[in-house]
Amino acid sequence: MRSEFAEAMLTSADLHPEMIFLTGDLGYMALEKVRERFRERFINAGVAEQNMISIAAGLAHEGLKPWVYSIAPFVTLRPYEQIRNDVCLHNLPVKLIGNGGGYGYGIMSCTHHALEDIGAMRILPNMQVYVPFVDSDVGEAVHQMLNDPHPNYLRLNLGAQISQPVPPFTVWRRLTHGNKSVVIGTGPVVENALNLESAIVEELDIWIVSRFPITTIPDELLEQISHLRRVITIEEHYGQCGLRETLAALLLETLGTSIRYHSLFARGYPSGRYGSQRWHQAENNLGGEGLKQTMIEFLL
């Protein structure tokens, strides 16, 4: 998704002269053309994320629209106090872009993984979180962020690789129709559920959430949940403060406790080892045989 994001920046640069691009000394082999297009509006703030956020807040206060780019944990967790105090409490239109959400940076280990970012960002005042599913979502997400006068966080990752068409980017999207269980996920990890054996996928009514916080559930989805009485969530993020708890609270308010509810989420590093993003997903039952067996058992 990084290339799609850079292309969206190139498209927007001349149309929005108030845009300022800041990076924390990152973007090699991705942002060179962005730097050339933005010229003096491109700022490399160096390895100083807290300072970078405060600079962005000051620029936004003067009427500019800063876009701040870094690895996901570096742009969300390292400068968290500055995001809260300087940006969100003043409701300034600073746009944060985190590359490599979830286990995206694989073998580079926990310091480069972002398993708390959606939760950490969505609970901040005035903040909207955008989580694209496929590469083509990125341009529309950027467009919506450009027109949003509030703080935003865009979580980038490797886009899902699926053959079926995907509805245009919005908060809720239905990907498949099934008659056994509802699956609700966020981010490209949902690809793993879509790529299970066809006999399993045919029984799954799969939905994806692409923007947080969520405060309502579509009527069509509520009807399916009321009918099937089974819900399973999937996210490359900790369950605490993630989709798991968000959705559970909404369902408790609307439907009560008469449904079967199960969640698949990141549990950190069960083996204490590191590997590729796919390896971490499989270890946490977010992909591979573990995901397959979980789905089969849940459908029984």
N, C-alpha and C positions, 0 to 999 in steps of 0.2 A: 504493500500500500504506500510505501514511502515515495515511489516514483509518481504514483497518481497524485499524492499530496503536493509534490514539487510542481507537477504540471498545473494543478489548481492554483498554486501561488503565482506561477507565470501568467496564467490567464487573468488573474485578479489584480496584478500589480499596477498596470496602467489604468485600469478602471477605477481603482480606489487609491488615490495618491496619499490618503491618510494612513495607509497600512505601513507598519514598521515591522521588520523581521529581525528577531533576536535568536541567536543560537549559543549554547554553552560549549563552544569549541567542538561541535559535532556536525556531521553531515557530509563527510568525505565521500566522494563519488555519488552524491545525491543532490547537493544544494549549490553546486558551482554555478549553474545557470540561474538559479534564484538570486545568488549574490550579484551576478552580472546585471540582471534585470532591475533589482532594487537599488543598486549602486549605493549612494550615501544613506539609503533607508535600510541597509543591511548592517547589523551590529553583531560582531562576535564578542560576547561578554566574557569569554574565557571560562575557566572552571571555577565559577563563582555564582552558583545558582540562586542563592538568597539575594545577592546584589542584583542579578538579572531580573528577578521578579519585581523588586522594588523600583528598578529603572522602568520596567514596563508599566507599573502602576502610575508612576509619575508622568510618563508619556500619555497614558490613557486619560489622566486627569486634565491634561492640556488639550484634549480633543482628538488625539491620534488613536489608531487601532493597532496595538502591538500583537504580534504572533510570536510565541515563545516556544522554541523547539529544543528537545533533548531526548535522551533515553527515558522511558516512562518513569522509573523510580526517581530519576534525577530531577525531573520537572514537576513531580507531584509531592514526593515524600521529603526530599532534602530541603526544599524551601517552603515547607507546609505552613509555618507561622506567617511568612510573608504573604502567601496566597490568602490565608484567612484574614489577616489584619489589613494588609495594604490593598488587596484586590477585592475580595468578596464582601467585606463589611462596608466598603465604599461603593459596591456594585459597579465596578469599572469593567469596560469591555475588553479585558485582556483574554487572549485566546491561547491556551496551553496545548501543545502537541507532544504527546508521548509516544515514541516509537518502541515497538517490541513489547506490547502488553502481555501479561501472563508469563509463560515460560519462554517468551520469544527469543531471548538471548541465550537459551540452551546451556551449553557447557560453560559459559562465562559465570554461571552460578548465581546464588541468591542475591548478591549485591546488585545484579543486573536484572533480576526478575521483578515483576510488578504484580503481586497477587492481592494487594490491598487497595490499588489505585482507584477503582470504580467506587468502592465504599467510602474511601477517604475523601474523594472529591464530591460525591453526591450529597453528603451530609453538610457541606458548607453552604452558607446562605447565598442565594442568588445563582448558584453554579448549575450549569447544565452539562451533562456528560454524553458524548457521542461515541458510539461503538459500531463502526462499520462491520459488515459481514463479508461482503465481496469487494474486490477492488473498485468496481464501478460505483460503490456507495460513497467513496471518498469525496468526489466532486460535489455531490449534492449535500453532503454533510458540511463541507466548507462553505457552500452557498448559504445554507441555513445559519451557520455561525456568523457569516459576514452581516447578515440581517438581524442578528440578535444583539441587543444593546447590553447584554449581561455577560458575566464571565462564562467561559466555556472550556471544556477539556475534551480533546479528540484523542482516542486511544487507537493507535495504528498497530497492525500486525501483518502477518502473511494472509492475504485474502483467501477465503474458502475456494476450493477448486471443485466445482460441481457442474454437471452437464445440464441440469434443469434450469429454466428461467426463474429469476428472482424478482419479486415485486419491487417497485421503486423505494428508495430509502425513506423510512418514516419510523415512528416510535414502535408500532407493532406490525409484524408481517406474518402471514400464514404461508408456510412452505409446502406442506403436504396435508392431505386429508386421510385420516385413519379412523377406525371404529373400535379401538381397544384402549388406548391411553393417549393423554395429551402430554407432549413434551414441549417445554418452554426453555429456551436457552438464550445466551447472548454471546456475540462474537464469533469468529471463524471456527471455534472448536465445535460448533453445531454441525459442521461438515462431517465430523466423525459419526454422528448419528445418522445423517442422510446417506452415508456410504456403507451402512450395515447391509446385511443380506436383504434382498428385496422382500422376502417373506416376513421379516421383522418390520421393515420400514412401512410396508403396506398397512400395518396395524397402528401406526403412530400418526397422530395429528400434531405436526411439528410447527411451532411458532417461534419467532425470534423477536427479542426486544433490542432496540438499537439506540435508545436514548433514556437517560435517567436524570432526575428521579421519576419514577412512575407512580401516579396517584390513582389511576383508574385502570380497569381491565375492559377491553372491548366486549360489547354485548354478545357478539358471535362466539367469542372465546369462552365467556361465562356459560353460555348455553351448552357448549361442548363439554366443559368441565362438569356442569350439573348433570349431564347425560351419562358421561363415561365414568365419573367419580374417581378417576386416577390421574395424577399429575406427577411428572418427574422433571426436575430442572437440571440444567447442565451449564457450567460456566468454568472458564479457566481463571479462577479467582477464588479467594477464600469464601466459604459460605457465610461467615459472620459479616454482616453489613453488605452482603452482596445480593444477587438475585434471589438466592434461597430464602433469606429472611424477609426481603422486601415483598416478594410474592406471597409468602406465607401469611404475612400480616394483612395484605389486601384480601386474600381468600378467606381468612378468618372473619374479617369484617363483613364480607358479602355473602358467603355461603356457609359459614359455621365450620364445624369439625367433622362433617360426615363424608369426607373424601380421603382417599389414600394418597399420601404425599411423600415423595422421596426425592432426595437431592444428590446430584453428582457435582463435586466441586474440588478445588485444589486443597490438598491436605499437607502441602509443603513438601517434605523430603523424607518419606517413610523409610527408605533404605539408607539415608544419609549420604547418598551418592548423587552425582550430577551427570547429565547426558543431554541429548538433543531435545528440542521441544516435543517431538513425537514421543520420545522415550519417557519424558516426564508426564505427558498426558496418559500414556499407557500405565505408568506406575500408579497414577491416581484414578484409574478406571474411567478416564475421560476419553479413552480411545482403545483400540485393539481388542484383545480377547476379554479383558475385564469389563469394558463397556458392553460388549456383546452379551456376556453372561448376565450382567446386571439387568439389561433390557429383557432378556428371556425370562428371568426369574420374576421380574416385576409384572410381566404380562400374564403370568400363570393365574 
